[in-house]
Amino acid sequence: MKNKYVEIEKRDGIAIIWMDEQDSKINKIGPDMIDTFNPMMDELENDSEVRAAVMISRKKDFIAGADIEAFANVKKEGDWQPIAKKGHEILDRIQNSKKPIVAAINGACMGAGLEIALACSARVASDNPKTIMALPEVKLGLLPGGGGTQRLPRLVGIQKALDMMLTGKNVFAYPAKKMGLVDRIATKEALLDAAIVLANQIAKAPLKREDKRSGMEKFLEGNPITRNIIFKKAKEMVDRQTNGNYPAPYEIMECVKVGMSSGLKKGYAEEVKRFEKLILTPESFQLRGIFFAMTEKKKNPQAELARKTDTIAMVGAGFMGAGIAQVSAAKDVRVLLKDIKQETLTQARQTVWKDIGKKVKRKAMPQLDADRLMNRITGQLDYNNFEKVDVLIEAVFEDMKVKHMVMKECEEHLSKDAIFASNTSALPITEIAKASKRPEQVIGMHYFSPVPKMPLLEIVVTDQTADWVTSTCYDLGVRQGKTVIVVKDGPGFYTTRILAPLMGEALNMLDEGADALQIDKALKKFGFPVGPITLMDEVGIDVGYHIMTGDLIQHFIATRKGVKTSDGITKMYEAKYYGRKNKKGFYKYDENGKNMRELDDNVYSFFGGNNRKKFDDKEIYERIGMSMVSEAALCLQEGIIANPLDGDVGAVFGLGFPPFRGGPFRYMDTLGLQATVDKFNELAKNHGDRFLPPQILLDKAKAGETFYS
Ligand SMILES: NC(=O)c1ccc[n+]([C@@H]2O[C@H](COP(=O)([O-])OP(=O)(O)OC[C@H]3O[C@@H](n4cnc5c(N)ncnc54)[C@H](O)[C@@H]3O)[C@@H](O)[C@H]2O)c1
């Protein structure tokens, strides 16, 4: 049998089901594919020569997941349930087949892919570090809708299953074996043979699995009363982490709860019903939108102009430099890591080593790959080999004089084709480029901290930057695993610029007597991962001071009516409050720099004294949140960002704008543009002209448009 999705080969009584979706790079599960499973099962069951089967992929991944685009066709209740029910029936057929099917997993086995593997009689995974198993539906505001909420807890226990489903995290082969998610591990090359051996074995006698749960897990999961404790704790964790903004985790818990107390059938029914309910939520709509945007941004719009990058120079081996070196070396780029201090170079190597060491420990990276990665980074104090550099990225101190000096010195040693990129957070690239012999080869590559974790790269181009330079840096960013946006040079570019009014309004509210803890809490309630006060401590109050007193604020004052600036941050800076870095900030820190979640007793002395008053949470998050939203619209109006999509991607991936709100532009579209105008007018009336609606918003509202229309 051969069709668009699978081909069946028979070898000595074993049917090998090759998953290989034609005209697609990946195997994914969509409504069409589900239809091909029944004839496949008919063939297996009707062929008396076949004793058992192995399901394996011809692609680099097993199955990447469900076809998310198919969800866009679900417009109302009842649109998805028939498809889901069909999916459940076929998965049941796989699970109950008299001829056992073994899943042979190499590469990504995600979402619906893992749910198929869970329905199989057993699973063998390759030890390839790219082999990852996950139920990541929660990240799209959904739940595992193909039996995952029922089969997974029965296989690995309720607590481990909830951990996987509520976080969507990746599980690598060895931890998967340890928790009982897979039964065997083989090398990639021996995977098929190992699965055939296991299939033959199960065809003779069912596999006996040992319960891998700990004594405590067994105790807690063993009866309804203690099980309730598990769900209560899980709910508390979800409440804490999401502030109730995301419905999916609650629906996942409910499915597991019903399934474990009332049986599989009821559990499946809950899953079908609740999955459809989630598809129709605005939260899932926005999260899926972000997923598509991320996929879209992986494509370099001017790919044909990109030049090859084999070697980069990373100048400045501080916190940012070490991170950029790491993500580059991880993708086969040779890195010349230069600093002026030997101890910084040593420290940078240790930082990288510590981070990848964690991956080695989790068996997510073989030791050999880690050694190779380290070998690609050469620490140096001189300019040795700089003539081989394709792209130089500087992350030296945030000081124009230092940047100019570094540029002049480096250009002496670089080839004429080398690109000079700056990781500055706010200094104008045009100004930096003034010291260059080749300003068309100067660009901003603004990474976020910590670099290995933060997904965004903001590329900043000046009027002179050549297109091939932008394109080459775009490719490099994608290779480093980043989601890339390209913005125009201007004070604060895009991300720092929209962050500044948010921070500024938080400081204004402190001046008005607001409580710093309440501000943080209110913004988390709105959906930011951390509040602005914590963020100022994290980024550094010194950095905040430079931004809040520098060019960017001058730009705001010059171009905006009624801009209000607090001098609290200057006072803090002068009193040497730099935030977490010197353990002296808004919050108290222990000797290891851990935030004690308690305010420094002295902090209100910079903001008018200890007499604090309570504000309405809504007023706090509207004033502070809408300051960012308004600035984003102004960036579009001024052409700093090219389109709303870049604005949303930048705000969500760079600054943690609540993903379930889709970004500032999707948020305005959802509110309705006229309603947004009204909201800004109301804020302006109560709190000053700085809230007056941007012209672009007024125009679009008047024309009855949306930002995405
Ligand atoms: N820390 C952040 O969160 C963050 C985020 C985005 C961008 N940035 C930007 O990145 C840059 C670096 O920030 P950081 O936090 O890594 O600072 P850092 O102080 O940790 O590192 C700066 C490094 O530059 C080195 N250096 C100074 N002069 C040099 C020279 N002439 N040649 C070579 N090395 C030199 C220093 O020895 C130091 O190791 C700044 O421009 C900053 O604005 C920082």
The ligand as a Tripos MOL2 file, in Angstrom:
@<TRIPOS>MOLECULE
LIG
   44    48     1     0     0
SMALL
NO_CHARGES

@<TRIPOS>ATOM
      1 N1         22.9140   43.3330   29.3430 N.am      1 LIG1
      2 C1         21.8050   43.4080   28.6010 C.2       1 LIG1
      3 O1         20.7220   43.0340   29.0360 O.2       1 LIG1
      4 C2         21.8960   43.9270   27.1920 C.ar      1 LIG1
      5 C3         20.8570   43.6470   26.2990 C.ar      1 LIG1
      6 C4         20.9680   44.0800   24.9700 C.ar      1 LIG1
      7 C5         22.0840   44.8060   24.5970 C.ar      1 LIG1
      8 N2         23.0590   45.0820   25.5020 N.ar      1 LIG1
      9 C6         24.2130   45.8560   25.0310 C.3       1 LIG1
     10 O2         25.3340   44.9870   24.8850 O.3       1 LIG1
     11 C7         26.5240   45.6910   25.1450 C.3       1 LIG1
     12 C8         27.3070   44.9520   26.2140 C.3       1 LIG1
     13 O3         26.5160   44.7300   27.3450 O.3       1 LIG1
     14 P1         26.9130   43.6930   28.4810 P.3       1 LIG1
     15 O4         25.7680   43.6610   29.4310 O.co2     1 LIG1
     16 O5         27.3890   42.4260   27.8850 O.co2     1 LIG1
     17 O6         28.1440   44.4630   29.1720 O.3       1 LIG1
     18 P2         29.3540   43.8820   30.0020 P.3       1 LIG1
     19 O7         29.8370   45.0170   30.8290 O.co2     1 LIG1
     20 O8         28.9800   42.6000   30.6630 O.co2     1 LIG1
     21 O9         30.4550   43.5600   28.8930 O.3       1 LIG1
     22 C9         31.1830   44.4930   28.1710 C.3       1 LIG1
     23 C10        32.5030   43.8360   27.8560 C.3       1 LIG1
     24 O10        33.1960   44.6350   26.9050 O.3       1 LIG1
     25 C11        34.5660   44.5650   27.1980 C.3       1 LIG1
     26 N3         35.2400   45.6600   26.5490 N.ar      1 LIG1
     27 C12        35.2370   46.9710   26.8560 C.ar      1 LIG1
     28 N4         36.0190   47.6640   25.9870 N.ar      1 LIG1
     29 C13        36.4910   46.7790   25.1090 C.ar      1 LIG1
     30 C14        37.3480   46.8640   23.9720 C.ar      1 LIG1
     31 N5         37.8720   48.0110   23.6140 N.pl3     1 LIG1
     32 N6         37.6240   45.7420   23.2880 N.ar      1 LIG1
     33 C15        37.0990   44.5670   23.6890 C.ar      1 LIG1
     34 N7         36.3140   44.4180   24.7530 N.ar      1 LIG1
     35 C16        36.0030   45.5050   25.4520 C.ar      1 LIG1
     36 C17        34.6160   44.6080   28.7070 C.3       1 LIG1
     37 O11        35.8560   44.1260   29.2150 O.3       1 LIG1
     38 C18        33.4420   43.7130   29.0580 C.3       1 LIG1
     39 O12        33.8550   42.3800   29.1770 O.3       1 LIG1
     40 C19        26.0950   47.1010   25.5140 C.3       1 LIG1
     41 O13        26.1550   47.8970   24.3720 O.3       1 LIG1
     42 C20        24.6680   46.9170   25.9840 C.3       1 LIG1
     43 O14        23.8960   48.0810   25.8410 O.3       1 LIG1
     44 C21        23.0010   44.6580   26.7700 C.ar      1 LIG1
@<TRIPOS>BOND
     1     1     2 1
     2     2     3 2
     3     2     4 1
     4     4     5 ar
     5     4    44 ar
     6     5     6 ar
     7     6     7 ar
     8     7     8 ar
     9     8     9 1
    10     8    44 ar
    11     9    10 1
    12     9    42 1
    13    10    11 1
    14    11    12 1
    15    11    40 1
    16    12    13 1
    17    13    14 1
    18    14    15 2
    19    14    16 1
    20    14    17 1
    21    17    18 1
    22    18    19 2
    23    18    20 1
    24    18    21 1
    25    21    22 1
    26    22    23 1
    27    23    24 1
    28    23    38 1
    29    24    25 1
    30    25    26 1
    31    25    36 1
    32    26    27 ar
    33    26    35 ar
    34    27    28 ar
    35    28    29 ar
    36    29    30 ar
    37    29    35 ar
    38    30    31 1
    39    30    32 ar
    40    32    33 ar
    41    33    34 ar
    42    34    35 ar
    43    36    37 1
    44    36    38 1
    45    38    39 1
    46    40    41 1
    47    40    42 1
    48    42    43 1
@<TRIPOS>SUBSTRUCTURE
     1 LIG1         1 GROUP 0 **** ****
